[in-house]
Amino acid sequence: MTIKPLIILPDPVLRQLSEPVETVNADIRRLADDMLETMYDAPGIGLAAIQIGIPRRLLVIDVSKEGEDKQPQVFINPQILTSSDERSVYEEGCLSIPDYYAEVERPAAIKVDYVDLDGRQQIVEADGLLATCLQHEIDHLNGLLFIDYISKLKREMVIRKFTKAAKVRGAKAI
């Protein structure tokens, strides 16, 4: 397993639409392992393949609490089938937008269709943190970021801050 570098805002790769995974094979399983290793190292609770520069519809999640055994989950080609009318608000963060957090309102419960690492079609019904995390990561696959759910003014401030930081990083690299 290999820890991969994370793509950070304002990199336009984060806005790419991810392509479906055609076949679950050894390469996809290895990618999922690398993504889990990268997510745990960051540390985070979810990671989409696009966040390491691979535009494939693959995401990993582990919402286990600190002190509990790890419970990694891999979702290939996930799609939300249904969303509840009930809403919930969570303070979200993102490995691609480090050290920035904002409250985001999303459906409280969802039903997601996906393929597992054995190539089998699965359906999961999720609520609470898992539902929020799945929606956040599926958004990544569609080129959306959690800052798209906050006010335009706050979003523009965050983008400006990360654009300025990227220029500074770029200047240091020269």
Beta strands, then each sheet from edge to edge (+ up, - down):
strand 1: 46-48
strand 2: 58-61
strand 3: 73-83
strand 4: 87-94
strand 5: 97-107
strand 6: 109-115
strand 7: 121-127
sheet 1: 1+ 2- 3+ 6- 7+
sheet 2: 4+ 5-
end
